[in-house]
Amino acid sequence: MKKDLCGRVMLLSGDEALARGAYEEGLVVAASYPGTPASEILESLSKFKEIDAQWSINEKVAFEVALSSSIGGLRSLYASKHVGLNVAMDPLMTSSYIGVGAGFIIVTADDPGIHSSQNEQDNRLIAEIAKIPLLEPSSPSEAKLFVKEAFKISEDFDTPVMMRLTTRIAHTKENVEIGERKEAVQKEFKIDMPKHVMVPKNAYKRRLEIEKRLARLKEYSEASPLNRIELNDKKIGFIASGVSYLYVKEMYPDASFFKIGFSFPFPEKKAVEFSKKVKEVFVIEELEPFLERKLKELGIKFKARHPSYRIGELRPEYMPDIIKGAEKKEEPGTTRKPVMCPGCSHRPVFWALKKNKAIVTGDIGCYTLGALPPLGALHTCLCMGAGITFFEGIKKALKKNVVGVIGDSTFVHTGIPGLINLAYNKTKGLIIILDNSTTAMTGNQPHPATGYTIKGEPTKKLILENVCKVCGADNVDIVDPRNAKEMEKLVKKRINEDALSVIIARSLCRLIEKKKYKAPLYKKENCKKCYICLSIDCPALTKSVDGFINIDEELCVGCNLCVETCSFNAIVKNA
Ligand SMILES: Cc1ncc(C[n+]2csc(CCOP(=O)(O)OP(=O)(O)O)c2C)c(N)n1
């Protein structure tokens, strides 16, 4: 956590501000699995010695650790990106039944516009189906303030409370007022089977309780200052929550607003009251028509976005078009192509797979970039864990030349059950674990197979080769993929064998290792301009204007994979 350099104010991102708020409110336990844009919440919390923070192996585990800490009597917090909450859906859906002991906050950080995710998903809908109250801050300051209210609601109403951030709030920085930490007060744990043991009879009774609680929460939401009517020019009244409020306020500062911070249960009476005070009502929201549906149910007349705005992020400059009811214009594509780092140890794995003409079922991590041209050597990617389970289905259909790939962090997250399933259901073939000994994609967080905790303390290390063996793999090979020839040969040997094999391609992530070796030598006179070297998609290799190859010595770390690709001795090792 950044130092409080100027008195009581710190420049904090939404994630950091939320973490600071939770710290000040006496948070004791926090659990998460990394995921953009939520990762910085736990990273910030891990810096406080008073907080027992953990990277859990996946979101379901994180959720259960946090919720059970609350049941035990400690204030707790779960955080994840939007899709992380899908992994935690099973405990989430019953958490409103079991309620809390001390306050429990569920933070979801959604990613409108799909900057860094496998889908676009509006988790406001999840709060509603899980029957959990939902708070939506509009800024880092509010993220901090709302934590206080979230803990209060959680404890007063015996319910988990969801706080929803989106990328722009999670990553935007603002000067935030800070305070002291309140002393953490442990609540007494009471054995209460009808409330804590969700067997059908108990669950049914709790189901009835939830509806009563929601009715009380609705009254509370109506009166909450988090739902605020701002009356100015009464010609136009905007109804908005989250970052959308800031966008429309920036463009139309003189209009009237119904700013919604407590969005489920929806403050119906206040919405009706507001609609009567202004001439015309506009709803401005990102993604799903969540607020629009609420107003429709209430019979409030309003103008809504063109449905094309349900996809992607909003921006302040879209507002005039939205108000005109115009369709969304195509957004300009991103200009910079994502690419693996120079020397990344995932690259030679894909080179080996390509040489073996493999159909590759992929997963999520830096290695997903193996799908992009010119490498083009990863052919499916659905969700975390599916690199292995998709292997099973595709192998059933194609019979030969299929390989499943998965990163080390992802393997621990949801890959292990897939491997057990392969063994149990007698599937043969090859899985490769791309083990760079970190969670690189989301900022190099540790996981059980690194042997370190979130606080950097050494801990029991999960030995992946042992795990693979006990899951039922017949062969487990460990290879350094930077030895590209060996990698290629091993893939060839294992790919269609009548055995279940795992290759652990182990080489520390370049961002951690940071070592640089001599760049290879380019012998122009041998170059046939075949450009096979460019097919490995290394940022250090480019085609010059004269058609020859340029090796950027600044970028090159000397992995020498390009040497392997050249059959004409035009790129040679610099001994
Ligand atoms: C359910 C879910 N949780 C979290 C994420 C964010 N995320 C994407 S890939 C990944 C793990 C990447 O680590 P690893 O598998 O080791 O591959 P690497 O990036 O190191 O190559 C994470 C945490 C996600 N996309 N989906």
The ligand as a Gaussian input file, in Angstrom:
#p B3LYP/6-31G(d) Opt

LIG

1 1
 C      -12.267000     -18.059000     -14.124000
 C      -11.094000     -17.195000     -14.414000
 N      -10.314000     -16.776000     -13.397000
 C       -9.241000     -15.988000     -13.637000
 C       -8.939000     -15.606000     -14.903000
 C       -7.735000     -14.699000     -15.159000
 N       -6.642000     -15.519000     -15.709000
 C       -6.516000     -15.743000     -17.000000
 S       -5.327000     -16.815000     -17.335000
 C       -4.868000     -16.965000     -15.769000
 C       -3.753000     -17.871000     -15.330000
 C       -2.520000     -17.728000     -16.132000
 O       -1.473000     -18.429000     -15.527000
 P       -0.877000     -19.740000     -16.151000
 O       -1.922000     -20.747000     -16.426000
 O        0.238000     -20.201000     -15.288000
 O       -0.313000     -19.259000     -17.563000
 P        0.763000     -18.093000     -17.885000
 O        0.013000     -16.828000     -18.080000
 O        1.726000     -18.053000     -16.749000
 O        1.400000     -18.516000     -19.154000
 C       -5.685000     -16.178000     -14.987000
 C       -5.527000     -16.050000     -13.562000
 C       -9.800000     -16.041000     -15.938000
 N       -9.608000     -15.674000     -17.211000
 N      -10.847000     -16.825000     -15.681000

